[in-house]
């Protein structure tokens, strides 16, 4: 009887593990391949060789790149080189990527930047928020951008128990932001277990100097985050360059703001309404057939550009002979009953591997990757 019970329990455990493994393969889109969708006027950006996980563009055409991200278990083409922040002036005829100097006192050796977001204050001060993983820990760094010196002045490091596994960030004030946690746990083994078991414990956190709180939860793996544009009052207050719009907790604008959150392993984009107390209420979910990473806003149309991973298994189990592919989607009218989803760019990895972000400015498209190159295209 005891042996029978043991065998029964073992069988149940193996069946559960098999079911979870099959579910994980489905969440990773492990069998998906893409057909190429090419753009005619593109070239790889010189100086970006080991990833440009996130990109944010100021209203004046200055683009910031977060480069050199390293994560446990993730491939890297430059495992011993610290990360950095690069800048490109898209108003130039032949723009180049230049690394920004960072002020003394900041630990450059352990700099491991992830998601980024810019914020323009009423006095035109530009703040750059950077998700950082020094020694695989989790912090948010706030810098002041000094354009004349092409440098970043480090102002503040933020750590908090509600920010255990930060992925992306959208600034809504000089020291205020929403951030996504892509895992509930910070321990690497527990992260893997959490993903395997599909616990849906990840969340969105609002941070200010006065209040820190979870404002949305229940995501499989919350990833990219951004905020809707406001076409009615673009000059009423401080701006986030991610959406070119005023949005602070003290804004007097009566417009409705929406927060967009990418749930990468659920293949979804969540639309949430932002309230005056900074809480969020979910309005709708857009389901897609790809792993959605970072979200950017086209300032001319309000469309959402999405950097996507068609096949997550190739991304996480790197094979140079069968590299991860890239995909960029444009989403129009996301608040409508039937948003329009268009493939802007797709590649099987022969040119660009593991696209994570796409940002546009004045018909110039930038596509970044998790750990590979970056692409510049004239549309």
C-alpha positions as CSV (number, residue, x, y, z in Angstrom):
1,X,0.0,0.0,0.0
2,X,2.8,2.4,0.9
3,X,4.6,1.7,-2.4
4,X,1.4,2.2,-4.3
5,X,0.9,5.6,-2.6
6,X,4.4,6.6,-3.3
7,X,4.1,5.7,-7.0
8,X,0.8,7.5,-7.2
9,X,2.3,10.7,-5.7
10,X,5.3,10.4,-8.0
11,X,3.1,10.0,-11.0
12,X,1.0,13.1,-10.0
13,X,4.2,15.1,-9.5
14,X,5.6,14.1,-12.9
15,X,2.4,14.9,-14.6
16,X,2.3,18.3,-13.0
17,X,5.9,19.0,-14.0
18,X,5.2,17.9,-17.6
19,X,2.1,20.1,-17.8
20,X,4.0,23.1,-16.4
21,X,6.8,22.5,-18.9
22,X,4.4,22.3,-21.8
23,X,2.7,25.5,-20.6
24,X,6.1,27.3,-20.3
25,X,6.9,26.3,-23.9
26,X,3.6,27.8,-25.0
27,X,4.2,31.0,-23.0
28,X,7.7,31.2,-24.6
29,X,6.2,30.6,-28.1
30,X,9.0,28.0,-28.4
31,X,7.9,26.8,-31.9
32,X,7.2,30.2,-33.5
33,X,9.2,31.5,-36.5
34,X,8.8,34.8,-38.3
35,X,8.7,35.9,-41.9
36,X,11.0,38.8,-42.6
37,X,9.4,42.3,-42.9
38,X,12.2,44.5,-44.1
39,X,12.6,48.3,-44.1
40,X,14.6,49.8,-47.0
41,X,16.8,52.5,-45.3
42,X,18.3,50.8,-42.2
43,X,21.8,50.3,-40.8
44,X,23.3,48.9,-37.6
45,X,24.4,51.6,-35.2
46,X,28.1,51.7,-34.7
47,X,29.2,51.4,-31.0
48,X,26.3,49.3,-29.9
49,X,27.5,45.7,-29.8
50,X,26.1,44.2,-26.6
51,X,22.5,45.3,-26.3
52,X,20.4,48.4,-26.1
53,X,17.5,47.1,-24.0
54,X,15.6,50.4,-23.8
55,X,15.5,53.7,-25.7
56,X,13.9,57.0,-24.8
57,X,13.8,60.1,-27.0
58,X,13.4,63.7,-25.9
59,X,11.1,66.2,-27.8
60,X,14.3,67.8,-29.3
61,X,15.4,64.6,-30.9
62,X,18.1,63.5,-28.4
63,X,17.8,59.7,-27.9
64,X,19.1,57.9,-24.9
65,X,20.1,54.2,-25.1
66,X,20.5,51.8,-22.1
67,X,23.3,49.5,-23.1
68,X,25.1,46.4,-21.8
69,X,22.4,44.7,-19.7
70,X,23.5,41.5,-18.0
71,X,21.2,39.1,-16.2
72,X,21.8,35.7,-14.6
73,X,21.4,33.0,-17.3
74,X,21.1,35.5,-20.1
75,X,23.6,35.6,-23.0
76,X,26.0,38.5,-23.2
77,X,28.4,39.5,-26.0
78,X,30.4,41.6,-23.5
79,X,30.1,39.9,-20.1
80,X,33.0,41.7,-18.4
81,X,32.2,45.2,-19.7
82,X,30.0,47.5,-17.5
83,X,26.8,49.0,-19.0
84,X,26.3,52.6,-19.9
85,X,24.1,55.3,-21.3
86,X,24.5,56.4,-24.9
87,X,23.0,59.4,-26.7
88,X,22.2,60.1,-30.4
89,X,21.1,63.4,-31.9
90,X,18.4,62.4,-34.4
91,X,18.3,65.9,-35.8
92,X,21.8,65.4,-37.3
93,X,22.0,64.1,-40.9
94,X,24.2,61.2,-39.9
95,X,23.7,60.7,-36.2
96,X,26.3,58.8,-34.1
97,X,25.9,57.1,-30.7
98,X,28.1,58.7,-28.0
99,X,28.5,57.5,-24.5
100,X,27.5,60.0,-21.8
101,X,30.0,60.7,-19.0
102,X,28.6,60.0,-15.5
103,X,29.5,62.1,-12.5
104,X,32.2,61.1,-10.0
105,X,31.0,59.1,-7.0
106,X,28.7,56.9,-9.0
107,X,29.8,53.2,-9.2
108,X,30.5,52.8,-12.9
109,X,32.1,49.3,-12.5
110,X,28.8,47.8,-11.4
111,X,26.5,49.8,-13.6
112,X,24.0,47.4,-15.2
113,X,21.2,49.6,-16.8
114,X,17.8,48.1,-17.8
115,X,14.7,50.2,-18.4
116,X,14.9,54.0,-18.7
117,X,12.6,57.0,-18.8
118,X,13.1,60.8,-19.1
119,X,11.2,63.6,-17.4
120,X,11.3,67.3,-18.2
121,X,10.5,69.6,-15.3
122,X,8.8,73.1,-15.5
123,X,12.3,74.8,-15.6
124,X,13.3,72.5,-18.5
125,X,15.6,70.4,-16.3
126,X,15.9,66.9,-17.9
127,X,15.9,64.0,-15.5
128,X,16.9,60.5,-16.6
129,X,15.6,57.6,-14.6
130,X,17.5,54.3,-14.9
131,X,16.6,50.8,-13.6
132,X,19.9,49.5,-12.4
133,X,21.0,46.0,-11.4
134,X,24.4,46.4,-9.6
135,X,25.7,42.9,-8.7
136,X,22.2,41.8,-9.9
137,X,20.4,43.8,-7.2
138,X,17.6,46.3,-7.9
139,X,17.8,50.1,-7.7
140,X,16.4,53.1,-9.6
141,X,19.0,55.8,-10.3
142,X,18.0,59.4,-11.0
143,X,20.3,61.6,-13.1
144,X,20.2,65.2,-14.3
145,X,21.1,65.5,-17.9
146,X,23.6,68.2,-18.6
147,X,23.4,68.7,-22.4
148,X,26.3,71.2,-22.8
149,X,28.7,68.7,-21.2
150,X,27.1,65.6,-22.7
151,X,27.0,64.2,-19.1
152,X,24.8,62.8,-16.4
153,X,24.9,64.1,-12.8
154,X,23.9,61.4,-10.4
155,X,21.3,62.7,-7.9
156,X,19.8,59.8,-6.1
157,X,19.7,56.0,-5.7
158,X,16.3,54.5,-4.8
159,X,15.9,51.1,-3.1
160,X,12.6,49.8,-1.7
161,X,11.2,46.4,-0.6
162,X,8.3,46.9,-3.1
163,X,10.9,47.1,-5.9
164,X,12.4,43.6,-5.7
165,X,12.8,42.8,-9.4
166,X,12.4,46.1,-11.4
167,X,12.2,45.8,-15.2
168,X,10.9,49.1,-16.6
169,X,10.0,52.6,-15.4
170,X,7.9,55.6,-16.5
171,X,8.7,58.9,-14.8
172,X,5.8,61.1,-13.8
173,X,7.7,63.7,-11.8
174,X,11.2,64.7,-10.8
175,X,11.3,61.9,-8.1
176,X,8.0,60.1,-9.0
177,X,7.5,57.1,-11.2
178,X,5.6,53.9,-12.0
179,X,7.8,50.7,-12.2
180,X,7.1,47.1,-13.2
181,X,8.4,44.2,-11.3
182,X,8.9,41.2,-13.6
183,X,9.2,38.8,-10.7
184,X,7.8,38.7,-7.2
185,X,11.1,37.4,-5.8
186,X,14.6,38.7,-6.0
187,X,16.4,35.4,-5.5
188,X,17.4,33.8,-8.8
189,X,16.2,30.3,-8.0
190,X,12.9,31.5,-6.7
191,X,12.5,33.6,-9.9
192,X,12.9,30.6,-12.0
193,X,10.5,28.6,-9.9
194,X,8.0,31.5,-10.0
195,X,8.2,31.6,-13.8
196,X,7.9,27.8,-14.1
197,X,4.8,27.6,-11.9
198,X,3.2,30.6,-13.6
199,X,2.2,32.2,-10.3
200,X,1.1,35.6,-11.7
201,X,2.5,37.5,-8.7
202,X,4.2,40.4,-10.5
203,X,3.0,44.0,-10.3
204,X,3.2,47.7,-11.0
205,X,4.4,50.0,-8.2
206,X,4.0,53.7,-7.8
207,X,6.9,55.5,-6.1
208,X,7.1,59.1,-4.7
209,X,9.1,60.5,-1.8
210,X,5.9,60.5,0.2
211,X,4.3,57.2,-0.8
212,X,5.2,53.9,-2.3
213,X,2.4,51.4,-3.1
214,X,1.4,48.6,-5.4
215,X,-1.2,49.9,-7.9
216,X,-1.7,46.9,-10.2
217,X,-1.0,43.2,-9.8
218,X,-1.7,39.7,-11.1
219,X,0.6,39.8,-14.1
220,X,2.5,36.8,-15.4
221,X,5.6,38.9,-15.9
222,X,5.1,42.7,-16.0
223,X,7.6,44.2,-18.4
224,X,7.5,47.4,-20.4
225,X,5.5,50.4,-19.2
226,X,4.5,53.7,-20.7
227,X,1.8,56.5,-20.5
228,X,-0.7,57.8,-23.0
229,X,-0.1,61.1,-24.8
230,X,-2.4,64.1,-24.2
231,X,-3.0,66.0,-27.5
232,X,-5.1,68.6,-25.8
233,X,-2.6,70.2,-23.4
234,X,1.0,69.5,-24.3
235,X,2.4,72.6,-22.6
236,X,0.4,72.8,-19.3
237,X,3.1,71.2,-17.1
238,X,6.1,69.0,-16.8
239,X,6.7,66.5,-19.5
240,X,7.9,62.9,-19.8
241,X,9.8,62.6,-23.0
242,X,8.4,59.0,-23.3
243,X,5.1,60.5,-24.2
244,X,5.8,64.2,-24.6
245,X,3.1,65.1,-22.2
246,X,2.6,66.7,-18.8
247,X,1.9,64.2,-16.1
248,X,2.6,64.9,-12.5
249,X,0.5,64.0,-9.5
250,X,-0.3,67.7,-9.1
251,X,-1.2,68.4,-12.8
252,X,-4.3,70.5,-13.2
253,X,-5.2,69.0,-16.6
254,X,-8.6,67.3,-16.6
255,X,-7.5,64.8,-19.4
256,X,-7.7,61.1,-18.7
257,X,-4.3,59.4,-18.6
258,X,-3.8,55.8,-19.4
259,X,-0.9,53.5,-18.3
260,X,0.1,50.8,-20.7
261,X,1.8,47.7,-19.3
262,X,3.3,44.8,-21.3
263,X,2.9,41.3,-19.8
264,X,5.7,39.5,-21.7
265,X,4.9,35.9,-21.0
266,X,1.1,36.3,-21.3
267,X,1.5,38.1,-24.7
268,X,-0.7,41.0,-23.5
269,X,-0.8,44.7,-23.2
270,X,-2.9,46.0,-20.4
271,X,-4.5,49.4,-20.5
272,X,-5.1,51.0,-17.1
273,X,-6.6,54.3,-16.2
274,X,-4.6,56.6,-13.9
275,X,-6.5,58.3,-11.1
276,X,-5.6,61.5,-9.2
277,X,-4.4,59.5,-6.2
278,X,-2.1,57.7,-8.7
279,X,-3.9,54.4,-8.4
280,X,-4.7,52.4,-11.5
281,X,-7.8,50.7,-12.7
282,X,-7.7,48.1,-15.6
283,X,-9.8,49.0,-18.6
284,X,-8.9,46.4,-21.2
285,X,-6.3,43.8,-22.3
286,X,-5.0,43.4,-25.8
287,X,-3.9,39.9,-26.6
288,X,-1.1,39.4,-29.1
289,X,0.8,36.4,-30.6
290,X,4.3,37.4,-29.4
291,X,6.3,38.2,-26.3
292,X,5.8,41.9,-25.8
293,X,8.8,43.8,-24.2
294,X,9.2,47.6,-24.1
295,X,6.5,50.1,-25.2
296,X,7.1,53.4,-26.8
297,X,4.7,56.2,-27.9
298,X,4.8,57.7,-31.4
299,X,4.6,61.4,-30.5
300,X,3.0,62.3,-33.9
301,X,0.1,59.8,-33.7
302,X,-0.1,58.4,-30.2
303,X,0.4,54.9,-31.6
304,X,2.2,52.3,-29.5
305,X,5.4,50.8,-30.8
306,X,6.3,47.5,-29.3
307,X,9.6,45.7,-29.3
308,X,8.8,42.0,-29.3
309,X,10.4,38.5,-29.1
310,X,8.7,36.1,-31.5
311,X,10.4,33.1,-29.8
312,X,11.3,33.4,-26.2
313,X,13.1,30.0,-26.0
314,X,15.6,31.2,-28.6
315,X,16.1,34.3,-26.6
316,X,16.9,32.6,-23.3
317,X,18.7,29.5,-24.7
318,X,21.1,31.2,-27.0
319,X,22.4,29.3,-30.1
320,X,24.5,31.3,-32.6
321,X,23.4,29.0,-35.4
322,X,19.7,29.6,-34.6
323,X,19.6,33.0,-33.0
324,X,16.6,34.8,-31.6
325,X,14.5,36.8,-34.0
326,X,13.2,40.3,-33.8
327,X,9.8,41.9,-34.3
328,X,8.3,45.4,-34.0
329,X,4.6,46.0,-33.9
330,X,2.6,49.3,-34.2
331,X,-0.7,49.4,-32.4
332,X,-3.2,52.0,-33.5
333,X,-6.3,53.1,-31.5
334,X,-5.7,50.8,-28.6
335,X,-8.7,52.1,-26.7
336,X,-11.1,51.1,-29.5
337,X,-12.9,47.8,-29.7
338,X,-10.7,46.6,-32.5
339,X,-7.2,48.1,-32.4
340,X,-5.1,47.9,-35.6
341,X,-1.9,45.8,-35.1
342,X,0.7,46.1,-37.9
343,X,4.1,44.5,-38.2
344,X,6.6,47.3,-38.8
345,X,9.7,45.1,-38.9
346,X,10.6,41.4,-38.5
347,X,13.9,39.6,-38.9
348,X,15.0,36.0,-38.2
349,X,18.1,37.0,-36.4
350,X,20.4,37.4,-39.4
351,X,20.5,41.1,-38.9
352,X,19.0,41.9,-35.5
353,X,18.6,39.4,-32.6
354,X,16.2,39.8,-29.7
355,X,14.5,43.1,-30.3
356,X,13.3,44.7,-27.0
357,X,12.3,48.3,-27.9
358,X,11.4,50.5,-30.9
359,X,11.2,54.3,-30.7
360,X,10.4,56.8,-33.4
361,X,11.1,60.5,-34.0
362,X,10.4,62.5,-37.1
363,X,10.2,59.4,-39.3
364,X,13.4,58.0,-37.8
365,X,13.1,54.6,-36.2
366,X,15.4,53.1,-33.6
367,X,15.2,49.4,-32.7
368,X,17.1,48.1,-29.7
369,X,17.8,44.6,-28.5
370,X,18.3,42.7,-25.2
371,X,21.9,41.8,-25.8
372,X,22.7,42.3,-29.5
373,X,23.0,45.3,-31.9
374,X,20.7,48.3,-32.6
375,X,19.1,49.5,-35.8
376,X,18.6,53.0,-37.2
377,X,16.0,53.3,-40.0
378,X,14.7,56.2,-42.0
379,X,11.0,55.7,-42.7
